Amino acid sequence: MKPLLITAALLWAHTAFAHEFWMMPDRFSPAAREPVEVALRVGEHFVGDPVGFGRPIAEALRVFGADTEQLLTPLLPADLGQDRVALAFEKPGTQMIALDTQAFSVTLAPDTFNAYLREEGLDHVLAQRQARPADASPVRERYRRHVKTLLRVGGRSDDTHRRTIGQTLEIVPIANPLALAPGQALSMQVLFEGRPLGQALLKAWHQRGGQLTVLRTRTDTRGQASLALPWRGVWMVSVVHMVPSTDPGRFDWDSHWGNLTFETAPPARPRGPGRPAR
């Protein structure tokens, strides 16, 4: 694997908060040794703006294969003057790129905070707030991002998608997302601090012909859920979890934002004349 850092620029900003944040490669199925540029995006409705990709935002950037792991954080630039990195992989198979960000903070008005809790399905936090006396004080939140993307290198995939890598909030596909045909179900598990997270709201996002599809489901007591993905192509899965802050003198809540991007199986190649079916 040969990291190579490339162009583009936009500084990290607090506008990233309360928007989806994801990794987007320029191709999900690179050939072996073919460079693939992996960018960061932030936005709504699976339409994003570039975000600076450098050490100031990265707690850890790692790449995983079937039996490999590499830490790339030291190779990131020292500033946020570019929004992507380029990587190349020697061997065919699934490669999982994972980024955990540093902590950032935001202060919100109570009504704005409550509306955001409803949108992200954080019912347990909303219930705690409603059980207390009304408070007009601004809400102080600290947030982190935990994102992954899956690549099909050399046209092959394997079980790398099932690896648990220790992200604080982690989406772990059980079924292989890279092998799904339209209409097949993607089964997943959500882990928080390594344990199954029940009642987490999962959203699956897809853009098709300018039309947005968003599917929703909640995890069961095992942290598992399943969604049938009706369309072929690029999908994003997101989840948010929030807990009382471990630094209550400075923050009220800590939130963690998990994200996974991938491309489902490409169409089968048509058989040539005289080629037997398999």
C-alpha positions as CSV (number, residue, x, y, z in Angstrom):
1,M,0.0,0.0,0.0
2,K,1.4,3.3,-1.0
3,P,-0.2,6.4,0.5
4,L,0.0,9.5,-1.6
5,L,-1.5,12.8,-0.5
6,I,-3.3,14.9,-3.2
7,T,-5.1,18.3,-3.8
8,A,-8.2,20.1,-2.9
9,A,-9.0,22.3,0.1
10,L,-11.6,23.3,2.6
11,L,-11.0,23.9,6.3
12,W,-12.8,21.9,8.9
13,A,-15.7,23.9,10.3
14,H,-18.4,23.5,12.9
15,T,-20.9,23.4,10.1
16,A,-20.0,19.6,10.1
17,F,-22.1,19.2,13.2
18,A,-25.6,17.8,12.8
19,H,-24.8,16.9,9.2
20,E,-23.8,13.5,7.9
21,F,-20.0,13.0,7.6
22,W,-18.6,10.3,5.4
23,M,-15.7,9.0,3.3
24,M,-16.2,8.9,-0.5
25,P,-13.7,7.2,-2.7
26,D,-13.5,8.2,-6.4
27,R,-14.0,4.5,-7.2
28,F,-15.2,1.6,-5.0
29,S,-13.7,-1.2,-7.1
30,P,-10.1,-0.2,-8.0
31,A,-7.7,-2.6,-9.6
32,A,-4.8,-3.9,-7.5
33,R,-2.1,-1.3,-7.4
34,E,-4.4,1.3,-8.9
35,P,-4.5,4.6,-6.9
36,V,-7.9,5.4,-5.4
37,E,-8.6,8.9,-4.0
38,V,-10.6,8.8,-0.7
39,A,-12.3,12.1,0.2
40,L,-14.2,13.4,3.2
41,R,-17.6,14.9,2.8
42,V,-20.1,16.6,5.1
43,G,-23.7,17.5,4.2
44,E,-27.3,16.5,4.1
45,H,-29.3,14.1,1.9
46,F,-26.1,12.3,0.8
47,V,-24.9,15.4,-1.0
48,G,-21.7,16.8,0.6
49,D,-19.1,19.5,0.6
50,P,-15.4,18.7,0.9
51,V,-13.8,18.7,4.4
52,G,-10.1,19.1,5.1
53,F,-8.4,15.7,5.6
54,G,-5.4,16.1,7.9
55,R,-4.0,15.4,11.4
56,P,-5.9,18.2,13.1
57,I,-9.2,16.3,12.7
58,A,-7.9,12.7,12.8
59,E,-7.5,10.7,15.9
60,A,-6.8,7.6,13.9
61,L,-6.8,6.7,10.2
62,R,-6.4,3.0,9.6
63,V,-6.7,0.5,6.8
64,F,-7.7,-3.2,7.3
65,G,-7.5,-6.2,5.0
66,A,-8.4,-9.8,5.7
67,D,-5.4,-10.2,8.0
68,T,-3.7,-6.9,7.9
69,E,-3.9,-3.5,9.7
70,Q,-2.0,-0.3,9.0
71,L,-2.0,3.0,10.8
72,L,-1.9,5.9,8.4
73,T,-2.4,8.9,10.7
74,P,1.3,9.9,10.7
75,L,1.2,10.1,6.9
76,L,-1.6,12.7,6.9
77,P,-0.7,16.4,6.3
78,A,-0.2,18.6,9.3
79,D,-2.9,21.0,8.1
80,L,-6.4,20.9,6.5
81,G,-5.4,22.2,3.1
82,Q,-6.6,19.2,1.2
83,D,-9.7,17.0,1.3
84,R,-8.5,13.6,0.1
85,V,-5.7,11.0,0.3
86,A,-4.7,8.5,-2.4
87,L,-4.1,4.9,-1.6
88,A,-3.1,1.8,-3.6
89,F,-3.4,-1.8,-2.6
90,E,-1.2,-4.6,-3.7
91,K,-3.6,-7.6,-3.4
92,P,-7.2,-8.2,-4.5
93,G,-9.9,-8.4,-1.8
94,T,-11.8,-6.2,0.5
95,Q,-10.1,-3.2,2.1
96,M,-11.7,-1.3,4.9
97,I,-10.6,2.3,5.5
98,A,-11.6,3.7,9.0
99,L,-11.3,7.2,10.4
100,D,-12.0,8.3,13.9
101,T,-12.0,12.0,14.4
102,Q,-10.8,14.2,17.3
103,A,-13.5,15.6,19.6
104,F,-15.2,18.8,18.6
105,S,-17.9,20.8,20.4
106,V,-21.0,22.9,19.8
107,T,-23.4,24.8,21.9
108,L,-27.1,24.7,20.9
109,A,-30.3,26.4,22.1
110,P,-32.6,24.0,23.9
111,D,-35.3,23.9,21.2
112,T,-32.7,23.3,18.5
113,F,-31.1,20.5,20.5
114,N,-34.5,18.8,21.1
115,A,-35.4,19.0,17.5
116,Y,-32.1,17.4,16.5
117,L,-32.7,14.6,19.1
118,R,-36.0,13.8,17.4
119,E,-34.5,13.8,14.0
120,E,-31.7,11.4,15.0
121,G,-34.0,9.1,17.0
122,L,-32.3,9.8,20.3
123,D,-35.4,9.2,22.3
124,H,-33.6,8.1,25.4
125,V,-31.9,11.5,25.7
126,L,-35.1,13.4,24.9
127,A,-36.9,11.5,27.6
128,Q,-34.2,12.3,30.2
129,R,-34.5,16.0,29.3
130,Q,-38.3,16.0,29.4
131,A,-38.2,14.3,32.9
132,R,-36.3,17.3,34.3
133,P,-37.5,20.8,35.1
134,A,-37.5,23.1,32.0
135,D,-34.1,24.6,31.5
136,A,-33.5,27.5,29.1
137,S,-29.7,27.1,29.3
138,P,-27.8,26.4,26.1
139,V,-26.8,22.7,25.7
140,R,-23.0,22.0,25.4
141,E,-22.2,19.0,23.3
142,R,-19.0,17.3,22.4
143,Y,-19.0,15.1,19.3
144,R,-16.8,12.6,17.5
145,R,-17.1,10.8,14.1
146,H,-16.4,7.2,13.4
147,V,-16.5,6.4,9.7
148,K,-15.7,3.5,7.4
149,T,-15.7,2.8,3.7
150,L,-15.3,-0.6,2.0
151,L,-13.4,-1.1,-1.3
152,R,-13.5,-4.1,-3.6
153,V,-9.9,-4.4,-4.8
154,G,-9.3,-6.3,-8.0
155,G,-12.9,-7.2,-8.3
156,R,-12.9,-9.5,-5.2
157,S,-14.4,-9.2,-1.8
158,D,-13.9,-11.3,1.4
159,D,-15.0,-11.3,5.1
160,T,-13.0,-8.1,6.0
161,H,-16.4,-6.3,6.4
162,R,-17.1,-8.4,9.5
163,R,-14.0,-7.3,11.3
164,T,-14.6,-5.3,14.5
165,I,-11.9,-2.6,14.8
166,G,-12.7,-1.0,18.2
167,Q,-14.4,2.2,17.1
168,T,-16.3,3.7,20.0
169,L,-19.5,3.6,17.8
170,E,-19.1,1.0,15.1
171,I,-21.4,-0.3,12.3
172,V,-20.4,-3.9,11.5
173,P,-22.0,-5.5,8.4
174,I,-22.9,-9.1,9.0
175,A,-23.9,-9.8,5.4
176,N,-21.3,-8.8,2.8
177,P,-22.4,-5.4,1.4
178,L,-20.2,-5.7,-1.6
179,A,-22.0,-8.9,-2.7
180,L,-25.6,-7.7,-2.4
181,A,-27.9,-7.7,-5.4
182,P,-30.9,-5.3,-5.6
183,G,-33.6,-6.3,-3.1
184,Q,-31.3,-8.3,-0.9
185,A,-31.0,-7.5,2.8
186,L,-28.0,-6.0,4.5
187,S,-27.8,-7.3,8.1
188,M,-25.7,-5.3,10.5
189,Q,-24.7,-4.9,14.1
190,V,-24.1,-1.7,15.9
191,L,-21.5,-1.7,18.8
192,F,-21.0,1.1,21.4
193,E,-17.7,0.7,23.3
194,G,-17.6,-2.9,22.0
195,R,-21.0,-3.9,23.2
196,P,-24.3,-4.4,21.2
197,L,-26.3,-1.2,21.1
198,G,-30.1,-1.7,21.1
199,Q,-32.7,0.7,19.9
200,A,-30.2,2.6,17.7
201,L,-31.8,4.3,14.7
202,L,-30.0,3.2,11.5
203,K,-30.5,5.1,8.3
204,A,-29.5,3.9,4.8
205,W,-29.0,6.5,2.1
206,H,-28.9,6.2,-1.7
207,Q,-29.0,8.7,-4.5
208,R,-30.5,7.4,-7.8
209,G,-31.2,9.7,-10.8
210,G,-31.3,12.7,-8.5
211,Q,-33.8,11.0,-6.2
212,L,-32.9,10.3,-2.6
213,T,-33.9,7.1,-0.9
214,V,-33.6,6.9,2.9
215,L,-34.5,3.7,4.7
216,R,-34.8,3.5,8.5
217,T,-34.8,0.7,11.1
218,R,-33.8,0.2,14.8
219,T,-31.5,-2.4,16.2
220,D,-32.8,-5.1,18.5
221,T,-31.4,-6.1,21.9
222,R,-28.4,-7.8,20.2
223,G,-27.6,-4.5,18.4
224,Q,-28.6,-6.1,15.1
225,A,-30.9,-4.9,12.3
226,S,-31.5,-5.6,8.6
227,L,-32.6,-3.5,5.7
228,A,-33.4,-4.6,2.1
229,L,-31.6,-2.3,-0.3
230,P,-33.8,-1.9,-3.4
231,W,-31.2,-0.4,-5.7
232,R,-27.7,-1.3,-6.9
233,G,-24.9,1.2,-6.4
234,V,-23.4,3.4,-3.7
235,W,-25.0,3.4,-0.2
236,M,-24.3,5.1,3.1
237,V,-25.5,3.8,6.5
238,S,-25.5,6.2,9.5
239,V,-26.2,6.0,13.2
240,V,-25.9,8.4,16.2
241,H,-25.6,7.6,19.9
242,M,-25.4,10.0,22.8
243,V,-24.5,9.7,26.5
244,P,-24.0,12.1,29.4
245,S,-20.6,13.7,29.1
246,T,-17.6,12.2,30.8
247,D,-16.4,15.8,31.3
248,P,-19.6,17.4,32.9
249,G,-17.7,20.5,34.0
250,R,-17.4,21.5,30.3
251,F,-20.0,19.5,28.4
252,D,-23.5,18.2,29.0
253,W,-23.5,15.4,26.4
254,D,-21.1,13.3,24.3
255,S,-22.3,12.2,20.9
256,H,-20.8,9.7,18.5
257,W,-21.6,9.5,14.8
258,G,-21.1,6.2,13.0
259,N,-21.0,6.0,9.2
260,L,-20.3,3.3,6.6
261,T,-20.1,3.7,2.8
262,F,-19.9,1.0,0.2
263,E,-21.0,0.0,-3.3
264,T,-23.2,-3.1,-3.8
265,A,-22.3,-5.9,-6.3
266,P,-22.0,-4.7,-10.0
267,P,-24.2,-6.3,-12.6
268,A,-23.2,-9.7,-13.8
269,R,-21.3,-9.6,-17.1
270,P,-23.3,-11.0,-20.0
271,R,-22.2,-14.3,-21.3
272,G,-20.5,-14.3,-24.7
273,P,-21.6,-16.5,-27.6
274,G,-21.2,-20.2,-26.7
275,R,-20.1,-19.4,-23.2
276,P,-21.6,-21.9,-20.8
277,A,-23.7,-20.7,-17.8
278,R,-22.4,-21.2,-14.3
